[in-house]
Amino acid sequence: MGPMRGLLVPVLALILVAVADPVDACDCLRPQPLSAAVRKEAPFIFEGKVVEIVERSLHTLRRSSGGGSSETKPMGREVVFEVTRSWNGVTTKRLEVSAEVSDCMYPFEIDRSYVVFAWKDAKGGPATSICTRTMESSKAGEVIAALGPATMPKSL
C-alpha cells in the first residue's frame, strides 16, 4: 500500500488544481502587471454602470412526421453602459459593448459599475472579455489610480 499512497496525494492535488479555476477554460493571455502604460492597453477604457444586457440567439424549430425538435444557439451579447468617466475612446454617456458568448465572456450584472477595457471589434465598436483588465469598480482602485485623470462624457 505504500507506493500507491505516495501516488495518490500528487494525483489528488492535480485534480484539485484542474477543477479549482473554471476560468482556465478560456484560452487567453492575462494582462501584464499594472504599470504606467495601462492607459495604452485598450482603445476603449471607461467606467460605467450596466443598465441593459441584450442576449441574441438563433432559435430553430424542426417539425416532421416523426415529431419535432428545438434548438437555441447563442449569437452574441451586448451590454449597455451608462458611462460615468472615460480614459480612452469614449465621449458618450451611453455605450454598447459587445461580448461574445464563450468561456471568455465577462459576467456583467445589471446595476453594477465596472472599469471596462475594450478592443475594437470587426465593426469598430467596443468588445471585451475576461482576457482584459475589465473589473468591478469596487475592486479597481489601483487600476483607476494608475489610469490617472479621466474625462466626463458630454453627449448621449
NUGU-993809 format. One record per residue: residue number from 0; residue in one letter; x, y, z of N, C-alpha, C in turn. Coordinates in Angstrom, 1 decimal. Example, Ala and Ser with C-alpha at 12.3 -4.5 7.8 and 13.67 -1.06 7.14 Angstrom:
+-----+------+--------+--------+--------+--------+---------+--------+--------+--------+--------+
| seq | type |  neast | nnorth |    nup | caeast | canorth |   caup |  ceast | cnorth |    cup |
+-----+------+--------+--------+--------+--------+---------+--------+--------+--------+--------+
|   0 |    A |   13.2 |   -5.7 |    7.8 |   12.3 |    -4.5 |    7.8 |   13.2 |   -3.3 |    7.8 |
|   1 |    S |   12.8 |   -2.2 |    7.1 |   13.7 |    -1.1 |    7.1 |   12.9 |    0.0 |    7.9 |
+-----+------+--------+--------+--------+--------+---------+--------+--------+--------+--------+
***
This chain:
+-----+------+--------+--------+--------+--------+---------+--------+--------+--------+--------+
| seq | type |  neast | nnorth |    nup | caeast | canorth |   caup |  ceast | cnorth |    cup |
+-----+------+--------+--------+--------+--------+---------+--------+--------+--------+--------+
|   0 |    M |    0.8 |   -1.2 |    0.0 |    0.0 |     0.0 |    0.0 |    0.9 |    1.3 |    0.0 |
|   1 |    G |    2.1 |    1.2 |    0.4 |    3.0 |     2.3 |    0.5 |    3.2 |    3.0 |   -0.9 |
|   2 |    P |    3.5 |    2.4 |   -2.0 |    3.7 |     3.1 |   -3.3 |    2.4 |    3.7 |   -3.8 |
|   3 |    M |    1.3 |    3.0 |   -3.6 |    0.0 |     3.6 |   -4.1 |   -0.3 |    4.9 |   -3.3 |
|   4 |    R |   -0.1 |    4.9 |   -2.0 |   -0.4 |     6.1 |   -1.2 |    0.4 |    7.3 |   -1.6 |
|   5 |    G |    1.7 |    7.0 |   -2.0 |    2.6 |     8.1 |   -2.4 |    2.1 |    8.7 |   -3.7 |
|   6 |    L |    1.5 |    7.9 |   -4.6 |    1.0 |     8.4 |   -5.9 |   -0.3 |    9.1 |   -5.7 |
|   7 |    L |   -1.1 |    8.7 |   -4.7 |   -2.5 |     9.3 |   -4.6 |   -2.5 |   10.8 |   -4.2 |
|   8 |    V |   -1.6 |   11.2 |   -3.4 |   -1.5 |    12.7 |   -3.0 |   -1.3 |   13.6 |   -4.2 |
|   9 |    P |   -0.2 |   13.3 |   -5.0 |    0.0 |    14.2 |   -6.2 |   -1.1 |   14.2 |   -7.2 |
|  10 |    V |   -1.8 |   13.0 |   -7.4 |   -2.9 |    12.9 |   -8.3 |   -4.1 |   13.8 |   -7.8 |
|  11 |    L |   -4.4 |   13.7 |   -6.5 |   -5.5 |    14.5 |   -5.9 |   -5.1 |   16.0 |   -6.0 |
|  12 |    A |   -3.9 |   16.3 |   -5.8 |   -3.5 |    17.7 |   -5.9 |   -3.7 |   18.2 |   -7.3 |
|  13 |    L |   -3.3 |   17.4 |   -8.3 |   -3.5 |    17.8 |   -9.7 |   -5.0 |   18.0 |  -10.0 |
|  14 |    I |   -5.8 |   17.1 |   -9.6 |   -7.3 |    17.2 |   -9.8 |   -7.8 |   18.5 |   -9.2 |
|  15 |    L |   -7.4 |   18.8 |   -8.0 |   -7.9 |    20.0 |   -7.3 |   -7.5 |   21.2 |   -8.1 |
|  16 |    V |   -6.3 |   21.3 |   -8.6 |   -5.8 |    22.4 |   -9.4 |   -6.6 |   22.6 |  -10.7 |
|  17 |    A |   -6.8 |   21.4 |  -11.3 |   -7.5 |    21.5 |  -12.6 |   -9.0 |   21.9 |  -12.4 |
|  18 |    V |   -9.6 |   21.6 |  -11.3 |  -11.0 |    21.9 |  -11.1 |  -11.2 |   23.3 |  -10.4 |
|  19 |    A |  -10.2 |   23.7 |   -9.7 |  -10.3 |    24.9 |   -8.9 |  -10.6 |   26.2 |   -9.6 |
|  20 |    D |  -10.1 |   26.4 |  -10.8 |  -10.3 |    27.6 |  -11.6 |  -11.0 |   27.4 |  -12.9 |
|  21 |    P |  -12.3 |   27.5 |  -13.0 |  -13.0 |    27.2 |  -14.2 |  -12.7 |   28.2 |  -15.3 |
|  22 |    V |  -12.1 |   29.4 |  -14.9 |  -11.8 |    30.4 |  -15.9 |  -10.7 |   29.9 |  -16.9 |
|  23 |    D |   -9.9 |   28.9 |  -16.4 |   -8.9 |    28.4 |  -17.3 |   -9.4 |   27.8 |  -18.6 |
|  24 |    A |  -10.7 |   27.5 |  -18.7 |  -11.3 |    27.0 |  -19.9 |  -11.2 |   28.1 |  -21.0 |
|  25 |    C |  -11.0 |   29.4 |  -20.6 |  -10.8 |    30.4 |  -21.6 |   -9.3 |   30.5 |  -21.9 |
|  26 |    D |   -9.0 |   30.4 |  -23.1 |   -7.6 |    30.4 |  -23.5 |   -7.2 |   31.8 |  -24.0 |
|  27 |    C |   -6.6 |   32.6 |  -23.1 |   -6.1 |    33.9 |  -23.4 |   -5.0 |   34.3 |  -22.5 |
|  28 |    L |   -4.3 |   35.4 |  -23.0 |   -3.2 |    35.9 |  -22.2 |   -3.8 |   36.9 |  -21.1 |
|  29 |    R |   -3.3 |   36.7 |  -19.9 |   -3.8 |    37.6 |  -18.9 |   -3.0 |   38.9 |  -19.0 |
|  30 |    P |   -3.6 |   40.0 |  -18.5 |   -2.9 |    41.3 |  -18.5 |   -1.6 |   41.3 |  -17.8 |
|  31 |    Q |   -0.7 |   42.1 |  -18.2 |    0.7 |    42.3 |  -17.6 |    0.5 |   42.9 |  -16.3 |
|  32 |    P |    1.5 |   42.9 |  -15.4 |    1.4 |    43.6 |  -14.1 |    1.1 |   45.1 |  -14.4 |
|  33 |    L |    0.4 |   45.7 |  -13.5 |    0.0 |    47.1 |  -13.6 |    1.2 |   48.1 |  -13.8 |
|  34 |    S |    1.1 |   49.0 |  -14.8 |    2.2 |    49.9 |  -14.9 |    1.7 |   51.2 |  -15.5 |
|  35 |    A |    2.6 |   52.2 |  -15.7 |    2.1 |    53.5 |  -16.2 |    1.6 |   53.3 |  -17.6 |
|  36 |    A |    1.9 |   52.2 |  -18.3 |    1.4 |    52.0 |  -19.7 |   -0.1 |   51.5 |  -19.7 |
|  37 |    V |   -0.7 |   51.4 |  -18.6 |   -2.1 |    50.8 |  -18.5 |   -3.0 |   51.6 |  -19.4 |
|  38 |    R |   -2.8 |   52.9 |  -19.6 |   -3.7 |    53.7 |  -20.4 |   -3.7 |   53.4 |  -21.9 |
|  39 |    K |   -2.6 |   52.7 |  -22.3 |   -2.4 |    52.3 |  -23.7 |   -2.9 |   50.8 |  -24.0 |
|  40 |    E |   -3.4 |   50.2 |  -23.0 |   -3.7 |    48.8 |  -23.1 |   -4.9 |   48.5 |  -24.0 |
|  41 |    A |   -5.8 |   49.5 |  -24.2 |   -7.0 |    49.3 |  -25.0 |   -7.5 |   50.6 |  -25.6 |
|  42 |    P |   -8.1 |   50.5 |  -26.8 |   -8.6 |    51.7 |  -27.4 |   -9.8 |   52.3 |  -26.7 |
|  43 |    F |  -10.5 |   51.5 |  -25.9 |  -11.7 |    52.0 |  -25.1 |  -11.4 |   51.6 |  -23.7 |
|  44 |    I |  -11.3 |   52.7 |  -22.8 |  -11.2 |    52.4 |  -21.4 |  -12.2 |   53.4 |  -20.7 |
|  45 |    F |  -13.1 |   52.9 |  -19.9 |  -14.1 |    53.8 |  -19.3 |  -14.7 |   53.1 |  -18.1 |
|  46 |    E |  -15.4 |   53.9 |  -17.3 |  -16.1 |    53.3 |  -16.1 |  -17.6 |   53.6 |  -16.4 |
|  47 |    G |  -18.4 |   52.6 |  -16.1 |  -19.8 |    52.8 |  -16.3 |  -20.7 |   51.8 |  -15.5 |
|  48 |    K |  -21.9 |   52.1 |  -15.4 |  -22.9 |    51.2 |  -14.8 |  -23.7 |   50.4 |  -15.9 |
|  49 |    V |  -23.9 |   49.1 |  -15.7 |  -24.6 |    48.3 |  -16.6 |  -26.1 |   48.7 |  -16.5 |
|  50 |    V |  -26.8 |   49.1 |  -17.6 |  -28.2 |    49.5 |  -17.5 |  -29.0 |   48.5 |  -18.3 |
|  51 |    E |  -28.4 |   47.7 |  -19.2 |  -29.2 |    46.8 |  -20.0 |  -28.2 |   45.7 |  -20.6 |
|  52 |    I |  -28.7 |   44.5 |  -20.6 |  -28.0 |    43.4 |  -21.3 |  -28.9 |   42.8 |  -22.3 |
|  53 |    V |  -28.4 |   42.7 |  -23.5 |  -29.2 |    42.1 |  -24.6 |  -28.5 |   40.8 |  -25.1 |
|  54 |    E |  -29.3 |   39.7 |  -24.9 |  -28.8 |    38.4 |  -25.4 |  -29.4 |   38.1 |  -26.7 |
|  55 |    R |  -28.6 |   37.8 |  -27.7 |  -29.2 |    37.4 |  -29.0 |  -28.9 |   35.9 |  -29.2 |
|  56 |    S |  -30.0 |   35.3 |  -29.8 |  -29.8 |    33.8 |  -30.1 |  -30.6 |   33.5 |  -31.3 |
|  57 |    L |  -30.3 |   32.4 |  -31.9 |  -31.0 |    31.8 |  -33.0 |  -31.8 |   30.6 |  -32.6 |
|  58 |    H |  -33.1 |   30.7 |  -32.7 |  -33.9 |    29.6 |  -32.3 |  -34.4 |   28.8 |  -33.5 |
|  59 |    T |  -34.2 |   27.6 |  -33.6 |  -34.6 |    26.7 |  -34.7 |  -35.6 |   25.7 |  -34.2 |
|  60 |    L |  -36.7 |   25.6 |  -34.9 |  -37.8 |    24.6 |  -34.5 |  -37.9 |   23.7 |  -35.8 |
|  61 |    R |  -37.8 |   22.4 |  -35.6 |  -37.9 |    21.5 |  -36.6 |  -39.1 |   20.6 |  -36.4 |
|  62 |    R |  -40.0 |   20.4 |  -37.4 |  -41.1 |    19.6 |  -37.3 |  -41.1 |   18.6 |  -38.5 |
|  63 |    S |  -41.4 |   17.3 |  -38.2 |  -41.5 |    16.3 |  -39.2 |  -42.6 |   15.3 |  -38.8 |
|  64 |    S |  -42.9 |   14.4 |  -39.7 |  -43.9 |    13.4 |  -39.4 |  -43.5 |   12.6 |  -38.2 |
|  65 |    G |  -42.3 |   12.5 |  -37.9 |  -41.8 |    11.7 |  -36.7 |  -41.8 |   12.5 |  -35.4 |
|  66 |    G |  -42.1 |   13.8 |  -35.5 |  -42.1 |    14.6 |  -34.2 |  -41.4 |   15.9 |  -34.5 |
|  67 |    G |  -40.8 |   16.5 |  -33.5 |  -40.2 |    17.8 |  -33.6 |  -39.0 |   17.9 |  -32.7 |
|  68 |    S |  -38.2 |   18.9 |  -33.0 |  -37.1 |    19.3 |  -32.1 |  -36.9 |   20.8 |  -32.1 |
|  69 |    S |  -36.2 |   21.2 |  -31.1 |  -36.0 |    22.7 |  -31.0 |  -34.5 |   22.9 |  -30.5 |
|  70 |    E |  -33.9 |   23.9 |  -31.1 |  -32.5 |    24.2 |  -30.7 |  -32.3 |   25.7 |  -30.6 |
|  71 |    T |  -31.6 |   26.1 |  -29.6 |  -31.3 |    27.5 |  -29.5 |  -29.8 |   27.7 |  -29.4 |
|  72 |    K |  -29.2 |   28.6 |  -30.3 |  -27.8 |    28.8 |  -30.3 |  -27.5 |   30.3 |  -29.9 |
|  73 |    P |  -26.6 |   30.5 |  -28.9 |  -26.3 |    31.9 |  -28.6 |  -25.6 |   32.6 |  -29.8 |
|  74 |    M |  -26.0 |   33.8 |  -30.1 |  -25.4 |    34.5 |  -31.2 |  -24.5 |   35.7 |  -30.8 |
|  75 |    G |  -24.7 |   36.2 |  -29.6 |  -24.0 |    37.3 |  -29.1 |  -24.6 |   38.0 |  -27.9 |
|  76 |    R |  -23.9 |   38.9 |  -27.4 |  -24.4 |    39.7 |  -26.2 |  -23.9 |   41.1 |  -26.3 |
|  77 |    E |  -24.8 |   42.0 |  -26.0 |  -24.5 |    43.4 |  -26.0 |  -24.8 |   43.9 |  -24.6 |
|  78 |    V |  -23.9 |   44.7 |  -24.0 |  -24.0 |    45.2 |  -22.6 |  -24.0 |   46.7 |  -22.8 |
|  79 |    V |  -25.1 |   47.4 |  -22.3 |  -25.3 |    48.8 |  -22.4 |  -24.9 |   49.4 |  -21.1 |
|  80 |    F |  -23.9 |   50.4 |  -21.2 |  -23.4 |    51.1 |  -20.0 |  -23.9 |   52.5 |  -20.0 |
|  81 |    E |  -24.1 |   53.1 |  -18.8 |  -24.2 |    54.5 |  -18.6 |  -22.8 |   54.9 |  -18.1 |
|  82 |    V |  -22.1 |   55.6 |  -19.0 |  -20.7 |    55.9 |  -18.7 |  -20.6 |   57.1 |  -17.7 |
|  83 |    T |  -19.7 |   56.9 |  -16.7 |  -19.5 |    57.9 |  -15.7 |  -18.2 |   58.7 |  -15.9 |
|  84 |    R |  -17.2 |   58.0 |  -16.5 |  -15.9 |    58.7 |  -16.8 |  -15.2 |   57.8 |  -17.8 |
|  85 |    S |  -14.3 |   58.5 |  -18.6 |  -13.5 |    57.8 |  -19.6 |  -12.1 |   58.2 |  -19.6 |
|  86 |    W |  -11.3 |   57.2 |  -20.0 |   -9.8 |    57.4 |  -20.1 |   -9.4 |   57.3 |  -21.6 |
|  87 |    N |  -10.1 |   56.5 |  -22.4 |   -9.7 |    56.3 |  -23.8 |  -11.0 |   56.1 |  -24.6 |
|  88 |    G |  -11.1 |   56.8 |  -25.7 |  -12.0 |    56.4 |  -26.8 |  -13.5 |   56.6 |  -26.6 |
|  89 |    V |  -14.0 |   57.1 |  -25.4 |  -15.4 |    57.1 |  -25.1 |  -15.8 |   58.6 |  -24.8 |
|  90 |    T |  -16.7 |   59.1 |  -25.6 |  -17.2 |    60.5 |  -25.3 |  -18.7 |   60.6 |  -25.1 |
|  91 |    T |  -19.4 |   59.5 |  -25.1 |  -20.8 |    59.4 |  -24.9 |  -21.2 |   58.9 |  -23.5 |
|  92 |    K |  -22.4 |   59.3 |  -23.1 |  -22.9 |    58.9 |  -21.8 |  -23.5 |   57.5 |  -21.8 |
|  93 |    R |  -23.8 |   57.0 |  -23.0 |  -24.3 |    55.6 |  -23.2 |  -23.4 |   54.9 |  -24.2 |
|  94 |    L |  -23.1 |   53.7 |  -23.9 |  -22.2 |    52.9 |  -24.8 |  -22.6 |   51.5 |  -24.7 |
|  95 |    E |  -22.7 |   50.9 |  -25.9 |  -23.0 |    49.4 |  -26.1 |  -21.7 |   48.7 |  -26.4 |
|  96 |    V |  -21.4 |   47.7 |  -25.5 |  -20.2 |    46.9 |  -25.7 |  -20.5 |   45.5 |  -26.0 |
|  97 |    S |  -19.9 |   44.9 |  -27.0 |  -20.1 |    43.5 |  -27.4 |  -19.3 |   42.6 |  -26.5 |
|  98 |    A |  -19.9 |   41.4 |  -26.3 |  -19.3 |    40.4 |  -25.5 |  -19.7 |   39.1 |  -26.1 |
|  99 |    E |  -18.7 |   38.4 |  -26.8 |  -19.1 |    37.2 |  -27.5 |  -19.4 |   36.1 |  -26.4 |
| 100 |    V |  -20.4 |   35.3 |  -26.8 |  -20.8 |    34.2 |  -25.8 |  -19.8 |   33.1 |  -25.9 |
| 101 |    S |  -18.9 |   33.0 |  -24.9 |  -17.9 |    31.9 |  -24.9 |  -17.4 |   31.8 |  -23.4 |
| 102 |    D |  -16.4 |   30.9 |  -23.2 |  -15.8 |    30.7 |  -21.9 |  -15.1 |   32.0 |  -21.4 |
| 103 |    C |  -14.8 |   32.9 |  -22.4 |  -14.1 |    34.1 |  -22.1 |  -15.0 |   35.3 |  -21.8 |
| 104 |    M |  -16.3 |   35.1 |  -21.9 |  -17.3 |    36.2 |  -21.7 |  -17.2 |   36.8 |  -20.3 |
| 105 |    Y |  -17.2 |   38.1 |  -20.1 |  -17.2 |    38.7 |  -18.8 |  -18.6 |   38.6 |  -18.2 |
| 106 |    P |  -18.7 |   38.3 |  -16.9 |  -20.1 |    38.1 |  -16.3 |  -20.7 |   39.4 |  -15.8 |
| 107 |    F |  -21.0 |   40.4 |  -16.7 |  -21.5 |    41.6 |  -16.2 |  -22.9 |   41.4 |  -15.6 |
| 108 |    E |  -23.2 |   42.3 |  -14.6 |  -24.5 |    42.2 |  -14.0 |  -25.2 |   43.6 |  -14.0 |
| 109 |    I |  -26.5 |   43.6 |  -14.2 |  -27.3 |    44.9 |  -14.2 |  -27.1 |   45.7 |  -12.9 |
| 110 |    D |  -27.0 |   47.0 |  -13.0 |  -26.9 |    47.9 |  -11.9 |  -25.5 |   47.9 |  -11.2 |
| 111 |    R |  -24.6 |   47.2 |  -11.7 |  -23.2 |    47.2 |  -11.1 |  -22.3 |   48.0 |  -12.0 |
| 112 |    S |  -21.3 |   48.7 |  -11.4 |  -20.4 |    49.5 |  -12.1 |  -19.1 |   48.8 |  -12.3 |
| 113 |    Y |  -18.5 |   49.1 |  -13.5 |  -17.3 |    48.4 |  -13.9 |  -16.3 |   49.4 |  -14.5 |
| 114 |    V |  -15.0 |   49.1 |  -14.4 |  -14.0 |    49.8 |  -15.3 |  -13.8 |   48.8 |  -16.4 |
| 115 |    V |  -14.0 |   49.3 |  -17.6 |  -14.0 |    48.4 |  -18.8 |  -12.9 |   48.7 |  -19.7 |
| 116 |    F |  -12.1 |   47.7 |  -20.1 |  -11.1 |    47.8 |  -21.1 |  -11.6 |   47.0 |  -22.3 |
| 117 |    A |  -11.7 |   47.7 |  -23.5 |  -12.3 |    47.0 |  -24.7 |  -11.5 |   47.3 |  -25.9 |
| 118 |    W |  -11.5 |   46.3 |  -26.8 |  -10.8 |    46.4 |  -28.1 |  -11.9 |   46.8 |  -29.1 |
| 119 |    K |  -11.4 |   47.1 |  -30.4 |  -12.3 |    47.3 |  -31.5 |  -12.7 |   46.0 |  -32.1 |
| 120 |    D |  -14.0 |   45.8 |  -32.2 |  -14.5 |    44.6 |  -32.9 |  -14.5 |   44.8 |  -34.4 |
| 121 |    A |  -14.9 |   43.9 |  -35.2 |  -14.9 |    44.0 |  -36.7 |  -15.6 |   45.2 |  -37.2 |
| 122 |    K |  -16.6 |   45.7 |  -36.5 |  -17.4 |    46.9 |  -36.9 |  -16.8 |   48.2 |  -36.3 |
| 123 |    G |  -15.7 |   48.1 |  -35.6 |  -15.1 |    49.3 |  -35.0 |  -15.7 |   49.7 |  -33.6 |
| 124 |    G |  -16.6 |   48.9 |  -33.1 |  -17.2 |    49.2 |  -31.8 |  -16.5 |   48.4 |  -30.7 |
| 125 |    P |  -16.7 |   48.8 |  -29.4 |  -16.0 |    48.2 |  -28.3 |  -16.5 |   46.7 |  -28.0 |
| 126 |    A |  -15.6 |   45.9 |  -27.7 |  -15.8 |    44.5 |  -27.3 |  -14.9 |   44.1 |  -26.2 |
| 127 |    T |  -15.3 |   43.3 |  -25.2 |  -14.5 |    43.0 |  -24.1 |  -14.7 |   41.5 |  -23.7 |
| 128 |    S |  -13.8 |   41.1 |  -22.8 |  -13.9 |    39.7 |  -22.3 |  -13.1 |   39.7 |  -20.9 |
| 129 |    I |  -13.0 |   38.5 |  -20.3 |  -12.2 |    38.3 |  -19.1 |  -10.7 |   38.4 |  -19.4 |
| 130 |    C |  -10.4 |   38.4 |  -20.7 |   -8.9 |    38.5 |  -21.1 |   -8.4 |   39.9 |  -20.9 |
| 131 |    T |   -9.2 |   40.9 |  -20.6 |   -8.8 |    42.2 |  -20.5 |   -8.7 |   42.6 |  -19.0 |
| 132 |    R |   -8.4 |   43.8 |  -18.7 |   -8.3 |    44.2 |  -17.3 |   -9.7 |   44.7 |  -16.7 |
| 133 |    T |  -10.7 |   44.4 |  -17.5 |  -12.1 |    44.8 |  -17.0 |  -12.4 |   44.2 |  -15.7 |
| 134 |    M |  -12.9 |   45.0 |  -14.8 |  -13.3 |    44.5 |  -13.4 |  -14.3 |   45.4 |  -12.8 |
| 135 |    E |  -14.9 |   45.0 |  -11.7 |  -15.9 |    45.8 |  -11.0 |  -15.2 |   47.0 |  -10.4 |
| 136 |    S |  -15.9 |   48.1 |  -10.4 |  -15.3 |    49.4 |  -10.0 |  -14.8 |   49.3 |   -8.5 |
| 137 |    S |  -15.6 |   48.5 |   -7.7 |  -15.3 |    48.4 |   -6.3 |  -13.9 |   47.7 |   -6.0 |
| 138 |    K |  -13.4 |   47.0 |   -7.0 |  -12.1 |    46.3 |   -6.9 |  -11.0 |   47.0 |   -7.8 |
| 139 |    A |  -11.3 |   48.1 |   -8.4 |  -10.4 |    48.7 |   -9.4 |   -9.7 |   49.9 |   -8.9 |
| 140 |    G |   -9.5 |   50.1 |   -7.6 |   -8.8 |    51.3 |   -7.0 |   -7.5 |   51.5 |   -7.6 |
| 141 |    E |   -6.6 |   50.4 |   -7.6 |   -5.3 |    50.5 |   -8.1 |   -5.3 |   50.9 |   -9.6 |
| 142 |    V |   -6.1 |   50.3 |  -10.4 |   -6.2 |    50.5 |  -11.8 |   -6.6 |   51.9 |  -12.1 |
| 143 |    I |   -7.7 |   52.4 |  -11.4 |   -8.2 |    53.8 |  -11.5 |   -7.0 |   54.8 |  -11.2 |
| 144 |    A |   -6.3 |   54.5 |  -10.1 |   -5.2 |    55.4 |   -9.8 |   -4.1 |   55.4 |  -10.9 |
| 145 |    A |   -3.8 |   54.2 |  -11.4 |   -2.8 |    54.2 |  -12.5 |   -3.2 |   54.8 |  -13.8 |
| 146 |    L |   -4.6 |   54.8 |  -14.0 |   -5.1 |    55.4 |  -15.3 |   -5.0 |   57.0 |  -15.2 |
| 147 |    G |   -5.0 |   57.5 |  -14.0 |   -4.9 |    59.0 |  -13.9 |   -6.2 |   59.7 |  -14.2 |
| 148 |    P |   -6.1 |   61.0 |  -14.5 |   -7.3 |    61.8 |  -14.7 |   -8.2 |   61.3 |  -15.8 |
| 149 |    A |   -9.5 |   61.4 |  -15.6 |  -10.5 |    60.9 |  -16.6 |  -11.2 |   62.1 |  -17.1 |
| 150 |    T |  -11.9 |   61.9 |  -18.2 |  -12.8 |    62.9 |  -18.7 |  -14.3 |   62.4 |  -18.5 |
| 151 |    M |  -15.2 |   63.4 |  -18.4 |  -16.6 |    63.1 |  -18.3 |  -17.2 |   63.1 |  -19.7 |
| 152 |    P |  -18.1 |   62.1 |  -20.0 |  -18.7 |    62.1 |  -21.3 |  -19.7 |   63.3 |  -21.4 |
| 153 |    K |  -19.8 |   63.8 |  -22.6 |  -20.7 |    65.0 |  -22.8 |  -22.0 |   64.8 |  -23.5 |
| 154 |    S |  -22.1 |   63.8 |  -24.4 |  -23.3 |    63.6 |  -25.2 |  -23.8 |   62.2 |  -25.0 |
| 155 |    L |  -25.1 |   62.0 |  -25.4 |  -25.7 |    60.7 |  -25.3 |  -25.1 |   59.8 |  -26.5 |
+-----+------+--------+--------+--------+--------+---------+--------+--------+--------+--------+
***
